[in-house]
Amino acid sequence: ARQQVVQLHVISSVSNFLKGSLGAEEIRRLVLTLVMGALESPNPLLRCAAAEAWARLAQVVDDGVFTAGLAQVSFDKLKSARDVVSRTGHSLALGSLHRYLGGIGSSQHLNSCIGILYALSQDSTSPDVQTWALHSLSLIIDSAGVLYYVHVEPTLSLIIMSLLSVPPTHAEVHQSLGRCLNALITMLGPELQGNNTSVSTLRTSCLLGCAVMQDNPDCLVQAQAISCLQQLHMFAPRHVNLSSLVNSLCVNLCSPYLLLRRAVLACLRQLVQREAAEVSEHAVLLAKGNREELTPGHSTKSHTTCKKINANIREVGLEGALLTLLDKETDQRLCHDIKETLNHMLTSMAVEKLSLWLKLCKDVLAASADFTAVISVDTMQEEEGDKGDDASVLTTRNVEKSHPFTNPRWATRVFAAECVCRIINQCENANSAHFDLALAQEMKKRDSRNDFLVLHLADLIRMAFMAATDHSDQLRLSGLETLLVIIRHFATIPEPEFPGHVILEQYQANVGAALRPAFTSDTPPDVIAKACQVCSAWIASGVVSDLNDLRRVHQLLVSSLTKIQAGKEALSHLYNESASTMEILAVLKAWAEVYIIAVQRHKKHKQISKTNTCSEESVRNGSHSSDGLLELVCTDLGTLSRLWLAALQDFALLTLPSEFATQLPGEGGTFYTAETSENAKLHYHNSWALILHAAALWLTSTGFVVAEPDEGASNLSRPVTPTSMCQGSSSGATVKSPEDVYTDRFHLILGIGVEFLCSLRSDATMESITACLHALQVLLDVPWPRSKIGSDQDLGIELLNVLHRVILTRESPSIQLASLEVVRQIICAAQEHVKEKRRSAEAAEKETLPEFGEGKDTGGLVPGKSLVFAALELCVCILVRQLPELNPELTGSPRIKATMPQMLSEDGSRLVSAALVILSELPAVCSPEGSISVLPTILYLTIGVLRETAVKLPGGQLSSTVAASLQALKEILSSPMARAEKSHTAWTDLLRSALTTILDCWDPVDGTHQELDEVSLLTAITVFILSTSPEVTTIPCLQKRCIEKFKTTLEIKDPLVQIKTYQLLHSIFQYPNPAVSYPYIYSLASSIVEKLQEIDERKPEDTTELQLFQEGIKILEALVTVAEERHRSQLVSCLLPILISFLLDENALGSASSIMRNLHDFALQNLMQIGPQYSSVFKNVMTSSPSLKARLEAAVKGNQESVKVKLPSSKHSMNPGKNSLIQLKTNFL
């Protein structure tokens, strides 16, 4: 025996050695002799190892002649030898050769192997020889692939005949037959789905073989049968009786044999991926219909277990039976398969069987032996009313009947808690009513069978509480995670019965009771870390509005912060330093999240309080909660800020490249030791982003101006290292000045952010990227950091390049928008720097001032060294991604093509608008010559966006992208560079070209008319007229074309288009420069008057036409105002008859429609204002026209009383066009 053990180890070592090169010929012969002897060893394990080495030897030598020689040796031995040992060893050697070489490369050798193995597998005198030969045949089938197809039918016949002829007592032979059948099914694959006769015969033979093996009493043979049926179901599901298969699986689900249970679960796992609902239904129907028949004939104990499993299937379905089995199993592979099976079933059916799944999870979580102890959580700090509700929610399970799960293990309960989280996530992708209580209740009333997650919120809270307060740490973690998921999904759902409140408010006591045990002194660090995360999420969710309730939850975080400040003594010595680091950073991250949300709420409340839209009471309530939270955090802000900065410095040190390792402090950082630095990195990576954002908020709140008086004092868990930020050394090192302190802090925040953004990994979370970008935004919100960026052009360019890379590699609109906001702030910083330099130069009163801004005297912008060029690249990237038509190279056309304008998505519109804002600010960063260089590109992109998105919208509205492009145009046209002496002429020429481009948008392209919105284009023209110098728009050719566009638009029958045109003309007519306004007045005023004089023939029928007439009157009134004194009386004489024609006499007023009455009131009000202003003209008109006088007197008499009452309110009620949508959205003029 000892010799055989030595030989086995030697052969195994040789096999491992044969993975590489073999070397000289002598070594090959020695190895061959050694393996040849072992192939005929009486020890079966040694023969197996020798067969493996035999095949590896052929693989390493890689010589066809040598391989053929080895095969021939085995052929000769099998033909001549009659002893079992030789025949079994060499038969396995043939199979191993094929396995390692993928077939010997010759069909002759393959046929010879199969022929010999056929003969050996039918040797009924030796079951061992049959077993080894069949196993070798299965290896050949696996390795030969399609080459074996010609041998399928005879092999299948051999398998069926052997299954029927070999006695069941020879279980090993039947197992080998099962392996051969499995290999054949795998080789045939999807061809088994065919309907021709030959395929049908093969399929039937396979099914017959499976049926024979299922009837075999040996568990391993039954396992092979199930494996074969699993393969058949995968390749030909329509031809496998699912009901019969599920029946067989349920029967063997409680088998005492591990391998059989493994086969059952592996098959179930595959079935439920495709047909979860059908499998579950078949299992329940079979359990109900065949109660005792489902129980196989095993031992009494097995019989009892099977009865219990089948009873569970009847009561709680296959899902419950699998959960029961999971609780009993100890095999890791089997437990994994059970969990995967349940996960697939949950994914497929959790939404449809919501109540069943929640009941199963609740039963598992509630079936704890010490649950009565768990619910005795101290709730004395809660309000009495809340405490009563809390107790009723948490103790209801005690009065229920016993559940099907008896004291499940903690691992099973952890899985149940994880299932609850998966159920919530599944419902998130289903009907929206799962997270809308009002809609869920309404749909439930319509059909009582409807079931929605929000209706089970009490059960979800109860389950999270039970798990979070358990004695098992793993279960507490799962419970807290469940609570976190519940908070994130249900925090914003309103309570229909109590407007202004959310449904989670009623569970404040429950959440507090679930969190409080996690903050005790003996709680492990990982549980405290998770509890801090839940605590901060609960505060940030906004559910807790009352300051007293907020203070109770806040106190939990205060206790953690106090523990950190207490130092090493307060931290548990049961855990290593890495665990302490995790706990500290989790506490700091939680505080960071709370501080961020407190500042955001405070800012939001300040913005709301400035408007007059909210009531005084709502402002007062909002102030109470938002200011209260910020006040609570500010109490500890001095300590927190030092800890945040220390943590950020630690993170910066840990992220340094390896070549700087020698510069790191030998004793470690503030919160980590040198020995645990590698383990601590993960904890810092999970926490740094929010801490960075919070630290940036705190720094900007001080404006980088106020120094902390106790800056050097900090009570940390370890002595502060010499590298700590802004803290003096005890050795008397030089104390840094405030300016140096602020600079260090600025570079710390900026350096961490840029280092992270410039090397984004694929696993970087959205939360980290967003928090980092927000930190940069906050940093640039105050003047001092902006001055640092503005004065260092290389730093600004590097930042823009990093942000450009972020936009290219991250498709998230929120990340791209945040990046664009940082870009805008960088450009603003550069603008401020340029303005400051110009102001300083002007104050010096030099004779010749140097040119400031990019481009200097030459106007050249060098790529890589130009901030403006980098910003242009970034904006072009955004715009071309959303509107590829802006880049002719992408569209394959060198010129403008006739394309239909397009409506971008909401996210796309916001991105384009943000890019346009940046473009409009670029000229201010340049010198006059530099602005000339960038202006064509900026105008091309801005007008291109206008052209490509000028979609006609209902109600005459402008799309958000058109509004943004118009606003950008106004900013560009109003730039001081357009008036600067050195750039005025070039700007004028370029702006004329841009106006021409807009006018050309009306013209057909390639014979096709572009369906652009006339109002958008006219507004752009008006922006040019009002925002540029008269030199741009008063040249005859352009002015004539502009007037023609207005004339054409006035003839459009759409009243909304006419209203917008009137509003634009009203602005132009009031322009103070007569050279600009008078040509439009001379050309267009007469047609407007003619339209107003049509009131008697064409009465307004709706509010739109009413507004049209009102806008026309406003234009005439504007003409009166701007006219010269000598012409004013003529215009008044023209206006008065039109207004009087709108009036109704006493009889007509009573029967008039509301539209005509509003028009009458509007005209009468204007007459009352015009009469006193131009009394002499008014008297002359009344004297010369008795009919007008009579009509006016009749109208005044009929309205004498009503005018006094309605006149004050008529300004608003009768002027719907005064605050029309176009003026609200595009007040560019």
Secondary structure by P-SEA (a helix, b strand, c coil): caaaaaaaaaaaaaaaaaccccccaaaaaaaaaaaaaaaacccaaaaaaaaaaaaaaaaaaccaaaaaaaaaaaaaaaaccccaaaaaaaaaaaaaaaaaacccccaaaaaaaaaaaaaaaaccccaaaaaaaaaaaaaaaaaaccccccaaaaaaaaaaaaaacccccaaaaaaaaaaaaaaaaaaaccccccccaaaaaaaaaaaaaaaaaaacccaaaaaaaaaaaaaaaaccccccaaaaaaaaaaaacccccaaaaaaaaaaaaaaaaccaaaaaaaaaaaaacccccccccccaaaaaaaaaaaaaaaaccaaaaaaaaaaacccaaaaaaaaaaaaaaaacccccaaaaaaaaaaaaaacccccccccccccccccaaaaaaaaaaaaccccccccccccccaaaaaaaaaaaaaaaaaaaacccccccaaaaaaaaaacccccccccaaaaaaaaaaaaaacccaaaaaaaaaaaaaaaaccccccccccccccccccaaaaaaaaacccccccccaaaaaaaaaaaaaaaaccccccaaaaaaaaaaaaaaaaaaaaccccccccccaaaaaaaaaaaaaaaaaaaaaaaaaaaaaaaaaacccccaaaaaaaaaaaaaaaaaaacaaaaaaaaaaaaaaaaaaaaccccccccccccccccccccccccaaaaaaacaaaaaaaaaaaaaaacccccccccccccccccccccccccccccccccccaaaaaaaaaaaaaaaaaaaaacccccccaaaaaaaaaaaaaaacccaaaaaaaacaaaaaaaaaaaaaaaaccccaaaaaaaaaaaaaaaaaaaaaaaaaaaaaaaaccccccccccccccccccccccaaaaaaaaaaaaaaaaccccccccccccccccccbbbbcaaaaaaaaaaaaaaaaccccccaaaaaaaaaaaaaaaaaaaaacccccccccccaaaaaaaaaaaaaaacccccccccaaaaaaaaaaaaaaaaacccccccccccccaaaaaaaaaaaaccccccccccaaaaaaaaaaaaaaaacccaaaaaaaaaaaaaaaacccccccaaaaaccaaaaaaaaacccccccccaaaaaaaaaaaaaaaaaaaaccccaaaaaaaaaaaaaaaacccaaaaaaccaaaaaaaaaaaaaaaaaaaacaaaaaaaaaacaaaaaaaaaaaaaacccccccccccccccccccccccccccccc
